[in-house]
Amino acid sequence: MTLVVCLVFLLLLTLIGVSSMQNATLQEKMAGSVTLRNGSFQIAEAMLRLGENTVKPAAYTLAFCQDAATCAPPTTAGTIGTSSYSAANSVVWTQSGQGYYAIQKVGTTNNPAIIASGLPINTQKTYYELYRITGVGIQGTSRTVLESIYAKQK
């Protein structure tokens, strides 16, 4: 009888051990996924800042994108290469490390605040060029895309 009771307890302990191992493995996979996601987010944010710093100089200019089909991102990451890929001279995709960024001129305005706030247009005749900057970060199987609109006074 003692042998049967010990075997039942051993079976229960084995089931608890197997369940604990499966739970630990699942938690390890989830932690790895969070690490990859955070890494790709940080890379995408760094790419966004690189793009903004590229647009910042007063001498930087880019043609206005006239056609959405020609201004679309490249179909494969290999098209970008290690330097830059330009679509119709109006969108520039540049790879840097594990990510890449794109700069696209979306237009001009005389008051960028009017876009979000609905304020009346200014009368000072200063104009702003609006650039859409897209940063893409890739880490493992995780990919993060961030965008910002950069207004540069002209």
TILUM-850816 format. One record per residue (C-alpha): residue number from 1; residue in three letters; x, z, y. Coordinates in steps of 0.5 Angstrom, whole numbers. Each point is the difference from the previous one (the first is absolute). Example, Ala and Ser with C-alpha at 12.3 -4.5 7.8 and 13.67 -1.06 7.14 Angstrom:
# TILUM-850816
ATOM   pos   code      px      pz      py
ATOM     1    ALA      25      16      -9
ATOM     2    SER       2      -2       7
This chain:
# TILUM-850816
ATOM   pos   code      px      pz      py
ATOM     1    MET       0       0       0
ATOM     2    THR       6       2       5
ATOM     3    LEU       3      -7      -1
ATOM     4    VAL      -7      -4       1
ATOM     5    VAL       0       4       7
ATOM     6    CYS       7      -1       2
ATOM     7    LEU      -1      -7      -2
ATOM     8    VAL      -6       0       5
ATOM     9    PHE       3       3       5
ATOM    10    LEU       6      -5       0
ATOM    11    LEU      -5      -6       0
ATOM    12    LEU      -3       3       6
ATOM    13    LEU       7       2       4
ATOM    14    THR       2      -8      -2
ATOM    15    LEU      -6      -2       3
ATOM    16    ILE       1       4       6
ATOM    17    GLY       7      -3       1
ATOM    18    VAL      -2      -7      -1
ATOM    19    SER      -5       1       5
ATOM    20    SER       5       3       5
ATOM    21    MET       5      -5      -1
ATOM    22    GLN      -5      -6       1
ATOM    23    ASN      -2       4       7
ATOM    24    ALA       7       1       2
ATOM    25    THR       1      -8      -1
ATOM    26    LEU      -6      -2       4
ATOM    27    GLN       2       5       6
ATOM    28    GLU       7      -3      -1
ATOM    29    LYS      -3      -7       1
ATOM    30    MET      -4       2       6
ATOM    31    ALA       6       3       3
ATOM    32    GLY       4      -6      -1
ATOM    33    SER      -6      -4       3
ATOM    34    VAL       0       4       6
ATOM    35    THR       7       0       1
ATOM    36    LEU       0      -8       0
ATOM    37    ARG      -6       0       5
ATOM    38    ASN       4       4       5
ATOM    39    GLY       6      -4      -1
ATOM    40    SER      -4      -7       2
ATOM    41    PHE      -3       3       5
ATOM    42    GLN       6       3       4
ATOM    43    ILE       3      -7      -1
ATOM    44    ALA      -6      -4       3
ATOM    45    GLU       0       5       6
ATOM    46    ALA       8      -1       0
ATOM    47    MET      -2      -8       0
ATOM    48    LEU      -5       1       5
ATOM    49    ARG       5       3       5
ATOM    50    LEU       5      -5      -1
ATOM    51    GLY      -5      -5       2
ATOM    52    GLU      -2       4       6
ATOM    53    ASN       7       0       2
ATOM    54    THR       1      -7      -1
ATOM    55    VAL      -5      -2       5
ATOM    56    LYS       2       5       5
ATOM    57    PRO       5      -4       4
ATOM    58    ALA      -2      -4       6
ATOM    59    ALA       3      -6      -3
ATOM    60    TYR      -4       0      -6
ATOM    61    THR      -5      -6      -1
ATOM    62    LEU      -5      -3      -5
ATOM    63    ALA      -5      -5       0
ATOM    64    PHE      -7       1      -1
ATOM    65    CYS      -3       0      -7
ATOM    66    GLN      -5      -6       1
ATOM    67    ASP      -2      -1      -8
ATOM    68    ALA      -1       6      -5
ATOM    69    ALA       2      -5      -5
ATOM    70    THR       7      -1       2
ATOM    71    CYS       1       7       3
ATOM    72    ALA      -2       3      -7
ATOM    73    PRO       5       4      -4
ATOM    74    PRO       5      -3      -5
ATOM    75    THR      -3      -1      -7
ATOM    76    THR       6       4      -3
ATOM    77    ALA       5       5       2
ATOM    78    GLY       5      -5      -2
ATOM    79    THR      -2      -5       5
ATOM    80    ILE       2       6       5
ATOM    81    GLY       8       0      -2
ATOM    82    THR       5       4       3
ATOM    83    SER      -1      -2       7
ATOM    84    SER      -7      -3       3
ATOM    85    TYR      -5      -4      -2
ATOM    86    SER      -4      -3       6
ATOM    87    ALA      -7      -4       0
ATOM    88    ALA      -1      -5       5
ATOM    89    ASN       5       4       5
ATOM    90    SER      -6       5       1
ATOM    91    VAL       1       5      -5
ATOM    92    VAL       7       3      -2
ATOM    93    TRP       0       4      -7
ATOM    94    THR       7       3      -1
ATOM    95    GLN       2       4      -6
ATOM    96    SER       4       6       1
ATOM    97    GLY       2       5      -6
ATOM    98    GLN      -6       1      -4
ATOM    99    GLY      -5      -2       5
ATOM   100    TYR      -1      -6       5
ATOM   101    TYR      -4       0       6
ATOM   102    ALA      -4      -6       4
ATOM   103    ILE      -1      -1       7
ATOM   104    GLN      -5      -4       3
ATOM   105    LYS      -2      -2       7
ATOM   106    VAL      -8       1       1
ATOM   107    GLY      -1      -1       7
ATOM   108    THR       1       3       7
ATOM   109    THR      -5       4       4
ATOM   110    ASN       1       3       7
ATOM   111    ASN      -2       7      -2
ATOM   112    PRO       1       2      -7
ATOM   113    ALA      -4       7       1
ATOM   114    ILE      -6      -4       0
ATOM   115    ILE       0      -2      -7
ATOM   116    ALA      -1       7      -2
ATOM   117    SER      -3       3       6
ATOM   118    GLY      -5      -5       3
ATOM   119    LEU       3       2       7
ATOM   120    PRO       0      -5       5
ATOM   121    ILE       5      -6       1
ATOM   122    ASN       6       2       4
ATOM   123    THR       1      -4       7
ATOM   124    GLN       8       1       0
ATOM   125    LYS       1      -7      -3
ATOM   126    THR       5       3      -5
ATOM   127    TYR      -1      -3      -7
ATOM   128    TYR       2       3      -7
ATOM   129    GLU       1      -4      -6
ATOM   130    LEU      -3       2      -7
ATOM   131    TYR       4       0      -6
ATOM   132    ARG      -3       2      -7
ATOM   133    ILE       6       3      -4
ATOM   134    THR      -1       1      -7
ATOM   135    GLY       5       4      -5
ATOM   136    VAL       0       0      -7
ATOM   137    GLY       3       5      -5
ATOM   138    ILE       1      -1      -7
ATOM   139    GLN       3       6      -5
ATOM   140    GLY      -1      -1      -7
ATOM   141    THR      -7      -2      -1
ATOM   142    SER      -3       2       6
ATOM   143    ARG      -1      -4       6
ATOM   144    THR      -2       2       7
ATOM   145    VAL      -2      -4       6
ATOM   146    LEU       0       3       7
ATOM   147    GLU      -2      -4       7
ATOM   148    SER       1       1       7
ATOM   149    ILE      -2      -3       7
ATOM   150    TYR       6       0       4
ATOM   151    ALA      -2      -2       8
ATOM   152    LYS       6      -2       4
ATOM   153    GLN       0      -1       7
ATOM   154    LYS       2      -6       3
